[in-house]
Amino acid sequence: MREQKGLTPEEATQEITAKVLLLESQKSLNSDLLTFYVGKLIEDILDYCRREDFPETLVYTVVELVRKRLADEDASAGDFAGARGPLSSVKMDDTEFKFAVNNVDAAGCLSDLDFSSIKVKLNLYRKVVSFG
């Protein structure tokens, strides 16, 4: 089994951002916002995996999640219609509860769920910490 070399967070950010820009070339993307999303996801993965280097094999996983985040933002553009966003109200008989969701970023909520969905894959690269 060969030793796998990891990327620095900066290298991973550049590689992932380039791939997302290639795949989303039809859209006009804010490059600063894209870099922020990619950087945050990389840092979250490094923290979760307790690593300093970013596993190269996770590059495409991050590309998919960033593209999903962009699609979720498009779907929820100012409204939760069509997005799997937070529940805004519950009604049963003559009782109704309304929740303040106008200031909630649906894409942000969904990105947390998306991160949870890749934890099984991340566990392959997670370093064990022993306290002793």
DSSP file with accessible surface (Angstrom, degrees, kcal/mol):
  #  RESIDUE AA STRUCTURE BP1 BP2  ACC     N-H-->O    O-->H-N    N-H-->O    O-->H-N    TCO  KAPPA ALPHA  PHI   PSI    X-CA   Y-CA   Z-CA
    1    1 A M              0   0  243      0, 0.0     2,-0.2     0, 0.0     3,-0.0   0.000 360.0 360.0 360.0 128.1    0.0    0.0    0.0
    2    2 A R        -     0   0  217      1,-0.1     2,-0.3     0, 0.0     0, 0.0  -0.502 360.0-107.4 -82.9 149.3    1.5    3.3   -1.0
    3    3 A E        -     0   0  182     -2,-0.2     2,-0.5     1,-0.1    -1,-0.1  -0.575  35.0-134.0 -73.2 129.9    1.8    6.3    1.3
    4    4 A Q        -     0   0   72     -2,-0.3     2,-0.3    -3,-0.0    -1,-0.1  -0.763  11.7-143.2 -93.3 128.7   -0.6    9.0    0.4
    5    5 A K        -     0   0  130     -2,-0.5    51,-0.7    50,-0.0     2,-0.2  -0.696  15.3-145.3 -88.9 138.9    0.6   12.5    0.2
    6    6 A G  E     -A   55   0A  15     -2,-0.3     2,-0.3    49,-0.2    -1,-0.0  -0.619  10.6-119.6-101.5 164.5   -1.7   15.3    1.4
    7    7 A L  E     -A   54   0A  10     47,-3.2    47,-3.6    -2,-0.2    -1,-0.0  -0.704  26.7-111.2 -95.9 153.8   -2.2   18.8    0.1
    8    8 A T     >  -     0   0   58     -2,-0.3     4,-2.8    45,-0.2     5,-0.2  -0.439  36.8-107.7 -72.4 159.1   -1.7   21.9    2.1
    9    9 A P  H  > S+     0   0   24      0, 0.0     4,-2.5     0, 0.0     5,-0.1   0.894 122.3  51.7 -57.0 -35.9   -4.9   23.8    2.8
   10   10 A E  H  > S+     0   0  126      2,-0.2     4,-2.3     1,-0.2     5,-0.2   0.914 110.2  47.4 -67.2 -43.0   -3.9   26.4    0.3
   11   11 A E  H  > S+     0   0   85      2,-0.2     4,-2.6     1,-0.2     5,-0.2   0.915 112.9  49.4 -63.3 -42.8   -3.1   23.9   -2.4
   12   12 A A  H  X S+     0   0    0     -4,-2.8     4,-2.8     2,-0.2     5,-0.3   0.920 109.8  51.4 -62.9 -43.1   -6.5   22.2   -1.7
   13   13 A T  H  X S+     0   0   28     -4,-2.5     4,-2.6    -5,-0.2     5,-0.2   0.931 112.3  46.1 -59.7 -46.1   -8.3   25.5   -1.9
   14   14 A Q  H  X S+     0   0  139     -4,-2.3     4,-2.2     2,-0.2    -2,-0.2   0.931 115.1  46.0 -63.0 -45.8   -6.7   26.4   -5.3
   15   15 A E  H  X S+     0   0   63     -4,-2.6     4,-1.9     2,-0.2    -2,-0.2   0.932 116.6  43.6 -65.5 -44.9   -7.4   22.9   -6.8
   16   16 A I  H  X S+     0   0    0     -4,-2.8     4,-2.6    -5,-0.2     5,-0.2   0.935 113.2  51.1 -68.0 -44.6  -11.0   22.7   -5.6
   17   17 A T  H  X S+     0   0   17     -4,-2.6     4,-2.7    -5,-0.3     5,-0.2   0.920 109.6  51.1 -59.5 -42.9  -11.8   26.3   -6.6
   18   18 A A  H  X S+     0   0   59     -4,-2.2     4,-2.1    -5,-0.2    -1,-0.2   0.914 111.3  47.5 -61.8 -42.0  -10.4   25.7  -10.1
   19   19 A K  H  X S+     0   0   52     -4,-1.9     4,-2.5     2,-0.2    -2,-0.2   0.907 112.3  48.8 -68.0 -40.6  -12.5   22.6  -10.5
   20   20 A V  H  X S+     0   0    0     -4,-2.6     4,-2.4     2,-0.2    -2,-0.2   0.936 111.2  50.1 -64.6 -44.4  -15.7   24.3   -9.3
   21   21 A L  H  < S+     0   0   74     -4,-2.7    -2,-0.2    -5,-0.2    -1,-0.2   0.891 111.0  50.2 -61.2 -37.6  -15.1   27.3  -11.6
   22   22 A L  H >< S+     0   0  129     -4,-2.1     3,-1.0    -5,-0.2    -2,-0.2   0.946 115.1  42.0 -64.6 -46.7  -14.6   24.9  -14.5
   23   23 A L  H 3< S+     0   0   74     -4,-2.5     3,-0.3     1,-0.3    -2,-0.2   0.765 120.0  43.2 -73.8 -26.0  -17.8   22.9  -13.8
   24   24 A E  T >< S+     0   0   13     -4,-2.4     3,-1.9    -5,-0.2    -1,-0.3  -0.040  72.8 129.4-107.4  31.8  -19.8   26.1  -13.1
   25   25 A S  T <   +     0   0   86     -3,-1.0    -1,-0.2     1,-0.3    -2,-0.1   0.720  65.8  62.9 -63.6 -19.8  -18.4   28.1  -16.0
   26   26 A Q  T 3  S+     0   0  159     -3,-0.3    -1,-0.3    -4,-0.1     2,-0.2   0.714  96.8  72.6 -75.8 -21.3  -21.9   29.0  -17.1
   27   27 A K  S <  S-     0   0   72     -3,-1.9     2,-0.9    -6,-0.1    -3,-0.0  -0.638  82.8-125.6 -95.3 154.4  -22.6   30.9  -13.9
   28   28 A S        -     0   0  131     -2,-0.2     2,-0.3     2,-0.0    -3,-0.1  -0.860  39.8-170.1 -95.1 101.6  -21.1   34.2  -12.7
   29   29 A L        -     0   0   41     -2,-0.9     2,-0.8    -5,-0.1     3,-0.1  -0.754  28.5-122.1 -99.6 143.9  -19.6   33.3   -9.4
   30   30 A N     >  -     0   0   99     -2,-0.3     4,-2.6     1,-0.2     5,-0.2  -0.731  23.8-157.1 -78.2 110.1  -18.3   35.6   -6.7
   31   31 A S  H  > S+     0   0   65     -2,-0.8     4,-2.5     1,-0.2     5,-0.2   0.846  89.1  53.3 -65.7 -32.8  -14.7   34.3   -6.4
   32   32 A D  H  > S+     0   0  126      2,-0.2     4,-2.1     1,-0.2    -1,-0.2   0.926 111.9  45.0 -66.5 -42.7  -14.2   35.6   -2.9
   33   33 A L  H  > S+     0   0   68      2,-0.2     4,-2.6     1,-0.2    -2,-0.2   0.914 113.0  51.0 -66.5 -41.0  -17.4   33.9   -1.7
   34   34 A L  H  X S+     0   0    3     -4,-2.6     4,-2.6     2,-0.2     5,-0.2   0.937 110.0  49.4 -61.4 -45.2  -16.4   30.7   -3.5
   35   35 A T  H  X S+     0   0   61     -4,-2.5     4,-2.8     1,-0.2    -1,-0.2   0.890 110.3  52.1 -62.0 -37.9  -13.0   30.8   -1.9
   36   36 A F  H  X S+     0   0  127     -4,-2.1     4,-2.7     2,-0.2     5,-0.2   0.946 110.5  46.8 -62.3 -49.6  -14.6   31.3    1.5
   37   37 A Y  H  X S+     0   0   24     -4,-2.6     4,-2.2     2,-0.2    -2,-0.2   0.925 115.6  45.6 -59.0 -45.7  -17.0   28.3    1.1
   38   38 A V  H  X S+     0   0    0     -4,-2.6     4,-2.6     2,-0.2    -2,-0.2   0.945 113.9  48.6 -64.4 -47.1  -14.1   26.1   -0.1
   39   39 A G  H  X S+     0   0   21     -4,-2.8     4,-2.6    -5,-0.2    -2,-0.2   0.902 111.2  50.1 -61.0 -41.3  -11.8   27.3    2.7
   40   40 A K  H  X S+     0   0   87     -4,-2.7     4,-2.7    -5,-0.2    -1,-0.2   0.935 111.5  47.7 -64.2 -44.2  -14.4   26.7    5.4
   41   41 A L  H  X S+     0   0   21     -4,-2.2     4,-2.4    -5,-0.2    -2,-0.2   0.919 111.9  50.2 -64.9 -40.3  -15.2   23.2    4.2
   42   42 A I  H  X S+     0   0    0     -4,-2.6     4,-2.8     1,-0.2    -1,-0.2   0.939 112.2  47.1 -62.8 -46.7  -11.5   22.4    4.1
   43   43 A E  H  X S+     0   0   90     -4,-2.6     4,-2.6     1,-0.2    -2,-0.2   0.901 110.9  51.9 -62.6 -40.6  -10.9   23.7    7.6
   44   44 A D  H  X S+     0   0   49     -4,-2.7     4,-2.6     2,-0.2    -1,-0.2   0.912 112.1  46.7 -60.7 -42.0  -14.0   21.8    8.9
   45   45 A I  H  X S+     0   0    1     -4,-2.4     4,-2.9     2,-0.2    -2,-0.2   0.929 112.0  49.4 -66.8 -44.7  -12.6   18.6    7.3
   46   46 A L  H  X>S+     0   0    8     -4,-2.8     5,-2.2     1,-0.2     4,-0.8   0.913 113.8  46.8 -62.1 -41.2   -9.1   19.1    8.7
   47   47 A D  H ><5S+     0   0  115     -4,-2.6     3,-0.6    -5,-0.2    -2,-0.2   0.939 114.3  46.6 -64.5 -46.8  -10.6   19.8   12.2
   48   48 A Y  H 3<5S+     0   0   43     -4,-2.6    -2,-0.2     1,-0.2    -1,-0.2   0.907 118.6  41.2 -62.3 -41.5  -12.9   16.7   12.0
   49   49 A C  H 3<5S-     0   0    0     -4,-2.9    78,-2.6    -5,-0.2    -1,-0.2   0.506 104.7-129.3 -85.4  -6.1  -10.1   14.5   10.8
   50   50 A R  T <<5 +     0   0  112     -4,-0.8     2,-0.3    -3,-0.6    -3,-0.2   0.934  61.8 137.4  55.9  50.5   -7.5   16.0   13.2
   51   51 A R      < -     0   0   49     -5,-2.2    -1,-0.2    -6,-0.1    -2,-0.1  -0.875  55.6-157.8-126.1 159.4   -5.1   16.5   10.3
   52   52 A E  S    S+     0   0  171     -2,-0.3     2,-0.3    -3,-0.1    -1,-0.1   0.628  85.0  57.9-101.5 -26.8   -2.7   19.2    9.0
   53   53 A D  S    S-     0   0   42    -45,-0.1   -45,-0.2    -7,-0.1   -48,-0.0  -0.785  82.5-126.1-106.8 152.3   -2.7   18.0    5.4
   54   54 A F  E     -A    7   0A   0    -47,-3.6   -47,-3.2    -2,-0.3     2,-0.1  -0.852  27.5-119.0-100.6 121.2   -5.7   17.6    3.2
   55   55 A P  E >   -A    6   0A   2      0, 0.0     3,-1.9     0, 0.0     4,-0.2  -0.381  15.3-141.0 -61.5 126.2   -6.2   14.1    1.6
   56   56 A E  G >  S+     0   0   75    -51,-0.7     3,-1.7     1,-0.3     4,-0.4   0.822  97.8  65.6 -57.4 -33.2   -6.1   14.4   -2.2
   57   57 A T  G 3  S+     0   0   69      1,-0.3     4,-0.3     2,-0.1    -1,-0.3   0.645  94.0  60.8 -69.4 -10.9   -8.8   11.8   -2.6
   58   58 A L  G <> S+     0   0    1     -3,-1.9     4,-2.3     1,-0.2    -1,-0.3   0.484  77.0  92.4 -92.0  -1.7  -11.3   14.2   -0.9
   59   59 A V  H <> S+     0   0    1     -3,-1.7     4,-2.4    -4,-0.2    -1,-0.2   0.941  89.0  43.7 -56.9 -49.5  -10.9   16.9   -3.5
   60   60 A Y  H  > S+     0   0  149     -4,-0.4     4,-2.4     1,-0.2    -1,-0.2   0.845 109.7  57.2 -69.8 -30.4  -13.8   15.7   -5.6
   61   61 A T  H  > S+     0   0    7     -4,-0.3     4,-2.1     2,-0.2    -1,-0.2   0.931 110.0  44.7 -62.5 -44.2  -16.0   15.2   -2.6
   62   62 A V  H  X S+     0   0    0     -4,-2.3     4,-2.8     2,-0.2     5,-0.3   0.901 109.7  55.5 -68.3 -39.1  -15.5   18.8   -1.6
   63   63 A V  H  X S+     0   0    5     -4,-2.4     4,-2.5    -5,-0.2     5,-0.2   0.943 109.4  47.6 -57.5 -45.9  -16.1   19.9   -5.3
   64   64 A E  H  X S+     0   0  131     -4,-2.4     4,-2.2     1,-0.2    -1,-0.2   0.913 112.6  48.3 -62.0 -43.2  -19.5   18.1   -5.1
   65   65 A L  H  X S+     0   0   20     -4,-2.1     4,-2.4     2,-0.2    -1,-0.2   0.896 111.6  49.1 -67.5 -38.4  -20.4   19.6   -1.8
   66   66 A V  H  X S+     0   0    3     -4,-2.8     4,-2.4     2,-0.2    -2,-0.2   0.928 111.5  49.2 -66.8 -42.4  -19.5   23.2   -2.9
   67   67 A R  H  X S+     0   0   93     -4,-2.5     4,-2.3    -5,-0.3    -2,-0.2   0.897 110.9  50.7 -63.8 -36.9  -21.5   22.7   -6.1
   68   68 A K  H  X S+     0   0   69     -4,-2.2     4,-2.8     2,-0.2    -2,-0.2   0.917 108.5  52.2 -65.4 -40.4  -24.5   21.4   -4.0
   69   69 A R  H  X S+     0   0   30     -4,-2.4     4,-2.3     1,-0.2    -2,-0.2   0.926 110.1  48.4 -61.0 -43.7  -24.1   24.5   -1.7
   70   70 A L  H  X S+     0   0   12     -4,-2.4     4,-2.1     2,-0.2    -1,-0.2   0.909 112.4  48.4 -63.5 -41.2  -24.3   26.8   -4.8
   71   71 A A  H  X S+     0   0   48     -4,-2.3     4,-2.5     2,-0.2    -2,-0.2   0.902 110.3  51.7 -66.3 -39.5  -27.3   24.9   -6.1
   72   72 A D  H  X S+     0   0   18     -4,-2.8     4,-1.9     2,-0.2    -2,-0.2   0.895 108.9  51.2 -63.8 -38.7  -29.0   25.1   -2.7
   73   73 A E  H  < S+     0   0   47     -4,-2.3     4,-0.3     2,-0.2    -1,-0.2   0.916 110.7  48.4 -63.5 -42.6  -28.4   28.9   -2.7
   74   74 A D  H >< S+     0   0   97     -4,-2.1     3,-1.0     1,-0.2    -2,-0.2   0.914 112.0  49.5 -62.5 -41.5  -29.9   29.2   -6.1
   75   75 A A  H 3< S+     0   0   50     -4,-2.5    -1,-0.2     1,-0.2    -2,-0.2   0.821 117.3  40.1 -68.7 -29.6  -32.9   27.2   -5.1
   76   76 A S  T >< S+     0   0   13     -4,-1.9     3,-1.3    -5,-0.2     2,-0.5   0.251  75.5 158.2-104.1  15.1  -33.5   29.2   -1.9
   77   77 A A  T <  S-     0   0   79     -3,-1.0    -3,-0.1     1,-0.3     4,-0.1  -0.116  86.1 -33.2 -47.3  91.4  -32.8   32.6   -3.4
   78   78 A G  T 3  S+     0   0   90     -2,-0.5     2,-0.3    -5,-0.1    -1,-0.3   0.354 135.2  61.8  78.5  -7.1  -34.6   34.8   -0.9
   79   79 A D  S <  S-     0   0  102     -3,-1.3    -1,-0.1     2,-0.1    27,-0.0  -0.988  73.1-135.1-148.4 154.1  -37.3   32.2   -0.3
   80   80 A F    >   +     0   0   44     -2,-0.3     3,-1.7     2,-0.1     5,-0.5   0.439  64.9 123.9 -90.5   0.4  -37.5   28.7    1.0
   81   81 A A  T 3  S+     0   0   65      1,-0.3    -2,-0.1    -5,-0.1     3,-0.1  -0.438  84.4   8.7 -63.2 126.8  -39.8   27.6   -1.7
   82   82 A G  T 3  S+     0   0   82      1,-0.3     2,-0.3    -2,-0.2    -1,-0.3   0.303 111.4 100.7  86.8 -11.2  -38.3   24.6   -3.5
   83   83 A A  S <  S-     0   0   21     -3,-1.7     2,-1.4    -8,-0.2    -1,-0.3  -0.773  80.4-122.2-105.4 155.1  -35.5   24.3   -0.9
   84   84 A R        +     0   0  146     -2,-0.3     3,-0.1    -3,-0.1    -3,-0.1  -0.328  64.3 148.5 -86.2  53.8  -35.3   21.9    2.0
   85   85 A G        -     0   0   26     -2,-1.4     3,-0.1    -5,-0.5    -3,-0.0  -0.048  52.1 -57.9 -80.8-173.8  -35.0   24.8    4.3
   86   86 A P        -     0   0   42      0, 0.0     2,-0.2     0, 0.0    -1,-0.2  -0.257  61.2 -94.5 -68.0 154.9  -36.2   25.2    7.9
   87   87 A L        -     0   0  113      1,-0.1     3,-0.1    -3,-0.1    -3,-0.0  -0.462  34.8-171.0 -68.2 131.1  -39.9   24.7    8.9
   88   88 A S        +     0   0   60      1,-0.3    11,-3.0    -2,-0.2     2,-0.3   0.748  62.8   1.5-100.0 -27.0  -41.7   28.1    8.9
   89   89 A S  E     -B   98   0B  42      9,-0.2     2,-0.4    11,-0.0    -1,-0.3  -0.993  50.1-156.0-159.0 156.4  -45.0   27.1   10.5
   90   90 A V  E     -B   97   0B  63      7,-2.4     7,-3.1    -2,-0.3     2,-0.4  -1.000  16.2-174.3-133.5 131.9  -47.0   24.2   11.9
   91   91 A K  E     +B   96   0B 140     -2,-0.4     2,-0.4     5,-0.2     5,-0.2  -0.994  10.7 169.7-133.1 133.6  -50.8   24.1   12.0
   92   92 A M  E >   -B   95   0B 136      3,-2.9     3,-2.4    -2,-0.4     2,-0.1  -0.962  66.7 -45.5-142.7 120.9  -53.1   21.6   13.6
   93   93 A D  T 3  S-     0   0  137     -2,-0.4     0, 0.0     1,-0.3     0, 0.0  -0.366 124.9 -19.5  56.3-120.8  -56.8   22.3   13.9
   94   94 A D  T 3  S+     0   0  150     -2,-0.1     2,-0.5    -3,-0.1    -1,-0.3   0.299 120.3  90.9-100.4  10.0  -57.2   25.8   15.2
   95   95 A T  E <   +B   92   0B  68     -3,-2.4    -3,-2.9     2,-0.0     2,-0.4  -0.909  50.0 176.6-109.8 131.0  -53.6   26.1   16.6
   96   96 A E  E     -B   91   0B  84     -2,-0.5     2,-0.5    -5,-0.2    -5,-0.2  -0.998  13.9-161.3-135.0 135.9  -50.7   27.4   14.4
   97   97 A F  E     -B   90   0B 125     -7,-3.1    -7,-2.4    -2,-0.4     2,-0.4  -0.965   8.6-164.4-114.6 129.3  -47.1   28.1   15.3
   98   98 A K  E     -B   89   0B 160     -2,-0.5     2,-0.4    -9,-0.2    -9,-0.2  -0.940   6.0-154.3-113.9 137.6  -45.0   30.4   13.1
   99   99 A F        -     0   0  105    -11,-3.0     2,-1.1    -2,-0.4     3,-0.1  -0.852  23.9-113.5-112.3 145.7  -41.2   30.4   13.4
  100  100 A A        +     0   0   90     -2,-0.4   -11,-0.0     1,-0.2   -12,-0.0  -0.642  55.8 144.1 -78.3 101.3  -38.9   33.3   12.5
  101  101 A V    >   +     0   0   12     -2,-1.1     3,-1.5   -13,-0.1    -1,-0.2   0.357  38.7  97.8-120.1   3.8  -37.0   31.9    9.5
  102  102 A N  T 3  S+     0   0  164      1,-0.3    -1,-0.1    -3,-0.1    -2,-0.1   0.823  90.2  43.5 -63.3 -31.3  -36.6   35.0    7.4
  103  103 A N  T 3  S+     0   0  140      2,-0.1     2,-0.4    -3,-0.0    -1,-0.3   0.260  91.7 105.9 -99.7  13.6  -33.1   35.6    8.6
  104  104 A V    <   -     0   0   50     -3,-1.5     2,-1.0   -18,-0.0     3,-0.1  -0.789  69.6-132.7 -95.5 132.9  -32.0   31.9    8.4
  105  105 A D     >  -     0   0   80     -2,-0.4     4,-2.0     1,-0.2     5,-0.2  -0.751  17.3-166.9 -84.4 103.0  -29.7   31.0    5.6
  106  106 A A  H  > S+     0   0    2     -2,-1.0     4,-2.5     1,-0.2     5,-0.2   0.901  87.7  53.8 -59.8 -39.9  -31.3   27.8    4.2
  107  107 A A  H  > S+     0   0    0      1,-0.2     4,-2.3     2,-0.2    -1,-0.2   0.893 107.1  52.4 -64.1 -35.2  -28.2   27.0    2.2
  108  108 A G  H  > S+     0   0   15      2,-0.2     4,-1.5     1,-0.2    -1,-0.2   0.914 109.3  48.5 -65.7 -42.3  -26.1   27.2    5.4
  109  109 A C  H  X S+     0   0   52     -4,-2.0     4,-1.5     1,-0.2    -2,-0.2   0.922 113.1  48.3 -62.5 -42.5  -28.5   24.8    7.2
  110  110 A L  H  X S+     0   0    1     -4,-2.5     4,-2.5     1,-0.2    -2,-0.2   0.865 105.0  58.3 -68.0 -34.9  -28.3   22.4    4.3
  111  111 A S  H  X S+     0   0   26     -4,-2.3     4,-2.4     1,-0.2    -1,-0.2   0.859 103.0  54.0 -66.1 -32.2  -24.5   22.6    4.1
  112  112 A D  H  X S+     0   0   98     -4,-1.5     4,-1.9     2,-0.2    -1,-0.2   0.916 110.3  46.7 -64.2 -41.8  -24.4   21.3    7.7
  113  113 A L  H  X S+     0   0  104     -4,-1.5     4,-1.5     2,-0.2    -2,-0.2   0.897 110.8  52.6 -64.9 -39.0  -26.5   18.4    6.7
  114  114 A D  H  X S+     0   0   13     -4,-2.5     4,-0.7     2,-0.2    -2,-0.2   0.902 106.9  52.4 -64.3 -40.3  -24.3   17.8    3.7
  115  115 A F  H >< S+     0   0   30     -4,-2.4     3,-1.3     1,-0.2     4,-0.4   0.930 107.7  52.0 -61.3 -43.0  -21.2   17.8    5.8
  116  116 A S  H >< S+     0   0   66     -4,-1.9     3,-1.2     1,-0.3     4,-0.3   0.850 101.3  62.7 -60.8 -32.4  -22.7   15.1    8.1
  117  117 A S  H 3< S+     0   0   85     -4,-1.5    -1,-0.3     1,-0.2     3,-0.2   0.710 104.3  46.6 -69.2 -18.9  -23.5   13.0    5.0
  118  118 A I  T <X S+     0   0   18     -3,-1.3     4,-2.5    -4,-0.7     3,-0.4   0.392  79.6 101.0-103.1   4.8  -19.8   12.6    4.2
  119  119 A K  H <> S+     0   0   71     -3,-1.2     4,-2.3    -4,-0.4    -1,-0.2   0.850  77.4  58.8 -60.0 -33.0  -18.6   11.7    7.7
  120  120 A V  H  4 S+     0   0  120     -4,-0.3     4,-0.5    -3,-0.2    -1,-0.2   0.938 110.6  42.4 -60.8 -43.6  -18.4    8.1    6.8
  121  121 A K  H >4 S+     0   0   93     -3,-0.4     3,-1.2     1,-0.2     4,-0.4   0.905 112.6  53.6 -68.6 -40.5  -15.9    8.9    4.1
  122  122 A L  H >X S+     0   0    0     -4,-2.5     3,-2.0     1,-0.3     4,-0.6   0.837  95.3  68.8 -64.1 -31.6  -14.0   11.3    6.3
  123  123 A N  T 3< S+     0   0   80     -4,-2.3     3,-0.4     1,-0.3    -1,-0.3   0.766  88.2  66.2 -61.2 -22.7  -13.6    8.7    9.0
  124  124 A L  T <4 S+     0   0  133     -3,-1.2    -1,-0.3    -4,-0.5    -2,-0.2   0.783 111.4  34.1 -64.9 -26.3  -11.3    6.9    6.6
  125  125 A Y  T <4 S+     0   0   48     -3,-2.0     2,-0.3    -4,-0.4    -1,-0.2   0.368  90.4 118.5-111.2   2.6   -8.8    9.8    7.0
  126  126 A R     <  -     0   0   87     -4,-0.6     2,-0.3    -3,-0.4   -76,-0.2  -0.544  59.1-135.3 -77.7 129.9   -9.5   10.7   10.6
  127  127 A K        -     0   0  100    -78,-2.6     2,-0.3    -2,-0.3    -2,-0.1  -0.663  17.7-122.7 -86.2 140.9   -6.5   10.3   12.9
  128  128 A V        -     0   0  138     -2,-0.3     2,-0.5     2,-0.0    -1,-0.0  -0.617  20.8-153.0 -83.3 137.1   -7.0    8.6   16.2
  129  129 A V        -     0   0   66     -2,-0.3     2,-0.4     2,-0.0   -79,-0.0  -0.949   7.4-161.6-111.8 129.4   -6.1   10.6   19.3
  130  130 A S        -     0   0  109     -2,-0.5     2,-0.6     2,-0.0    -2,-0.0  -0.911   6.5-153.7-112.2 139.6   -5.1    8.8   22.4
  131  131 A F              0   0  194     -2,-0.4    -2,-0.0     1,-0.0     0, 0.0  -0.947 360.0 360.0-108.6 118.0   -5.1   10.3   25.8
  132  132 A G              0   0  127     -2,-0.6    -1,-0.0     0, 0.0    -2,-0.0  -0.689 360.0 360.0-162.5 360.0   -2.6    8.7   28.1
